[in-house]
């Protein structure tokens, strides 16, 4: 049985937090400057979570456009 999207989003948010707090990440963070950051990923997940909570069904076309 597959997990709900809401549950997967929460797990991903927790994973980002674990990465941000990991000693190896903290070691490389001062010199690490990607185009997209962990904060950007967390924000995207928050927006997705809001969308999931507002809809009873998910428009797959919308999600595919989001990933483009």
TORZA-312390 format. One record per atom (N, C-alpha, C): residue number from 1; residue in three letters; x, y, z. Coordinates in Angstrom, 1 decimal. Layout:
<atoms>
     k     r        x        y        z
   NUM   ALA        X        Y        Z
...
</atoms>
This chain:
<atoms>
     k     r        x        y        z
     1   UNK      0.8     -1.2      0.0
     1   UNK      0.0      0.0      0.0
     1   UNK      0.9      1.2      0.0
     2   UNK      0.6      2.2     -0.8
     2   UNK      1.4      3.4     -0.9
     2   UNK      1.0      4.4      0.1
     3   UNK      2.0      5.2      0.5
     3   UNK      1.8      6.3      1.5
     3   UNK      1.0      7.4      0.8
     4   UNK      0.3      8.2      1.6
     4   UNK     -0.4      9.4      1.1
     4   UNK      0.6     10.4      0.7
     5   UNK      0.2     11.3     -0.2
     5   UNK      1.1     12.4     -0.6
     5   UNK      1.4     13.3      0.6
     6   UNK      0.4     13.5      1.4
     6   UNK      0.6     14.4      2.6
     6   UNK      1.7     13.8      3.5
     7   UNK      1.7     12.5      3.7
     7   UNK      2.7     11.8      4.5
     7   UNK      4.1     11.9      3.9
     8   UNK      4.2     11.7      2.6
     8   UNK      5.5     11.8      1.9
     8   UNK      6.0     13.2      2.0
     9   UNK      5.2     14.2      1.9
     9   UNK      5.6     15.6      2.0
     9   UNK      6.2     15.9      3.4
    10   UNK      5.5     15.4      4.4
    10   UNK      6.0     15.6      5.8
    10   UNK      7.4     14.8      6.0
    11   UNK      7.5     13.7      5.4
    11   UNK      8.8     12.9      5.5
    11   UNK      9.9     13.7      4.8
    12   UNK      9.6     14.3      3.6
    12   UNK     10.6     15.0      2.9
    12   UNK     11.0     16.3      3.7
    13   UNK     10.0     16.9      4.3
    13   UNK     10.4     18.1      5.1
    13   UNK     11.3     17.7      6.3
    14   UNK     11.0     16.6      6.9
    14   UNK     11.9     16.1      8.0
    14   UNK     13.3     15.8      7.5
    15   UNK     13.3     15.2      6.3
    15   UNK     14.6     14.8      5.7
    15   UNK     15.4     16.1      5.4
    16   UNK     14.8     17.1      4.9
    16   UNK     15.5     18.4      4.7
    16   UNK     16.1     18.9      6.0
    17   UNK     15.3     18.9      7.0
    17   UNK     15.7     19.3      8.3
    17   UNK     16.9     18.5      8.8
    18   UNK     16.9     17.2      8.6
    18   UNK     18.0     16.4      9.0
    18   UNK     19.3     16.7      8.2
    19   UNK     19.1     16.9      6.9
    19   UNK     20.2     17.3      6.1
    19   UNK     20.8     18.6      6.6
    20   UNK     20.0     19.6      6.8
    20   UNK     20.4     20.9      7.3
    20   UNK     21.2     20.9      8.6
    21   UNK     20.8     19.9      9.5
    21   UNK     21.4     19.8     10.8
    21   UNK     22.6     18.8     10.8
    22   UNK     22.8     18.1      9.7
    22   UNK     23.9     17.1      9.7
    22   UNK     25.2     17.8      9.8
    23   UNK     26.1     17.2     10.5
    23   UNK     27.5     17.8     10.7
    23   UNK     28.2     17.9      9.3
    24   UNK     28.1     16.9      8.5
    24   UNK     28.7     17.0      7.2
    24   UNK     28.2     18.2      6.3
    25   UNK     26.9     18.4      6.4
    25   UNK     26.3     19.5      5.6
    25   UNK     26.8     20.8      6.2
    26   UNK     26.8     20.9      7.5
    26   UNK     27.3     22.1      8.2
    26   UNK     28.7     22.5      7.8
    27   UNK     29.5     21.4      7.6
    27   UNK     30.9     21.6      7.2
    27   UNK     31.0     22.2      5.8
    28   UNK     30.2     21.7      4.9
    28   UNK     30.3     22.2      3.5
    28   UNK     29.5     23.5      3.3
    29   UNK     28.5     23.7      4.1
    29   UNK     27.5     24.8      3.9
    29   UNK     28.2     26.2      3.6
    30   UNK     29.2     26.6      4.4
    30   UNK     29.8     27.9      4.1
    30   UNK     30.3     28.1      2.7
    31   UNK     30.8     27.1      2.0
    31   UNK     31.3     27.2      0.7
    31   UNK     30.4     26.7     -0.4
    32   UNK     29.2     26.3      0.0
    32   UNK     28.2     25.6     -0.9
    32   UNK     27.2     26.6     -1.3
    33   UNK     27.1     27.0     -2.5
    33   UNK     26.2     28.0     -3.0
    33   UNK     25.5     27.6     -4.3
    34   UNK     24.6     26.6     -4.2
    34   UNK     23.9     26.1     -5.4
    34   UNK     22.8     27.1     -5.8
    35   UNK     22.3     27.0     -7.0
    35   UNK     21.2     27.9     -7.5
    35   UNK     20.0     27.7     -6.7
    36   UNK     19.7     26.5     -6.2
    36   UNK     18.5     26.2     -5.4
    36   UNK     19.1     25.7     -4.1
    37   UNK     18.5     26.1     -3.0
    37   UNK     18.9     25.8     -1.6
    37   UNK     18.0     24.8     -0.9
    38   UNK     18.4     24.4      0.2
    38   UNK     17.5     23.6      1.0
    38   UNK     16.2     24.4      1.4
    39   UNK     16.4     25.7      1.6
    39   UNK     15.3     26.5      1.9
    39   UNK     14.3     26.6      0.7
    40   UNK     14.8     26.6     -0.5
    40   UNK     13.9     26.6     -1.7
    40   UNK     13.1     25.3     -1.7
    41   UNK     13.8     24.2     -1.4
    41   UNK     13.1     22.9     -1.4
    41   UNK     12.1     22.8     -0.3
    42   UNK     12.4     23.3      0.8
    42   UNK     11.4     23.3      1.9
    42   UNK     10.2     24.2      1.6
    43   UNK     10.4     25.3      0.9
    43   UNK      9.3     26.2      0.5
    43   UNK      8.5     25.5     -0.6
    44   UNK      9.1     24.8     -1.5
    44   UNK      8.3     24.1     -2.5
    44   UNK      7.4     23.1     -1.9
    45   UNK      8.0     22.4     -0.9
    45   UNK      7.2     21.3     -0.2
    45   UNK      6.0     22.0      0.6
    46   UNK      6.2     23.1      1.2
    46   UNK      5.2     23.8      1.9
    46   UNK      4.1     24.2      0.9
    47   UNK      4.4     24.8     -0.2
    47   UNK      3.4     25.1     -1.2
    47   UNK      2.6     23.9     -1.7
    48   UNK      3.3     22.8     -1.9
    48   UNK      2.7     21.5     -2.3
    48   UNK      1.7     21.1     -1.2
    49   UNK      2.2     21.2      0.0
    49   UNK      1.3     20.7      1.2
    49   UNK      0.1     21.6      1.2
    50   UNK      0.2     22.9      1.0
    50   UNK     -1.0     23.8      1.0
    50   UNK     -2.0     23.4     -0.1
    51   UNK     -1.4     23.0     -1.2
    51   UNK     -2.2     22.6     -2.4
    51   UNK     -3.0     21.3     -2.1
    52   UNK     -2.3     20.4     -1.5
    52   UNK     -2.9     19.1     -1.2
    52   UNK     -4.0     19.3     -0.1
    53   UNK     -3.8     20.1      0.9
    53   UNK     -4.7     20.4      1.9
    53   UNK     -6.0     21.1      1.4
    54   UNK     -5.8     21.9      0.3
    54   UNK     -6.9     22.7     -0.2
    54   UNK     -7.8     21.9     -1.2
    55   UNK     -7.2     20.8     -1.8
    55   UNK     -7.9     20.0     -2.8
    55   UNK     -8.3     18.7     -2.3
    56   UNK     -9.4     18.2     -2.7
    56   UNK     -9.8     16.8     -2.3
    56   UNK     -9.2     15.8     -3.3
    57   UNK     -8.9     16.3     -4.6
    57   UNK     -8.3     15.5     -5.6
    57   UNK     -7.1     16.4     -6.1
    58   UNK     -6.1     15.7     -6.6
    58   UNK     -4.9     16.4     -7.1
    58   UNK     -5.0     16.4     -8.6
    59   UNK     -4.8     17.5     -9.2
    59   UNK     -4.7     17.7    -10.7
    59   UNK     -3.3     17.3    -11.1
    60   UNK     -3.2     16.1    -11.7
    60   UNK     -1.9     15.6    -12.1
    60   UNK     -1.2     16.6    -13.1
    61   UNK     -2.0     17.2    -14.0
    61   UNK     -1.4     18.1    -15.0
    61   UNK     -0.8     19.3    -14.3
    62   UNK     -1.4     19.7    -13.2
    62   UNK     -0.8     20.9    -12.5
    62   UNK      0.6     20.4    -11.9
    63   UNK      0.6     19.3    -11.3
    63   UNK      1.9     18.8    -10.7
    63   UNK      3.0     18.6    -11.7
    64   UNK      2.6     18.1    -12.9
    64   UNK      3.6     17.9    -14.0
    64   UNK      4.1     19.2    -14.5
    65   UNK      3.2     20.2    -14.5
    65   UNK      3.7     21.6    -14.9
    65   UNK      4.6     22.1    -13.9
    66   UNK      4.4     21.8    -12.6
    66   UNK      5.2     22.3    -11.5
    66   UNK      6.6     21.8    -11.6
    67   UNK      6.8     20.5    -12.1
    67   UNK      8.1     19.9    -12.2
    67   UNK      8.9     20.4    -13.4
    68   UNK      8.2     21.1    -14.3
    68   UNK      8.9     21.5    -15.5
    68   UNK      9.8     22.7    -15.3
</atoms>
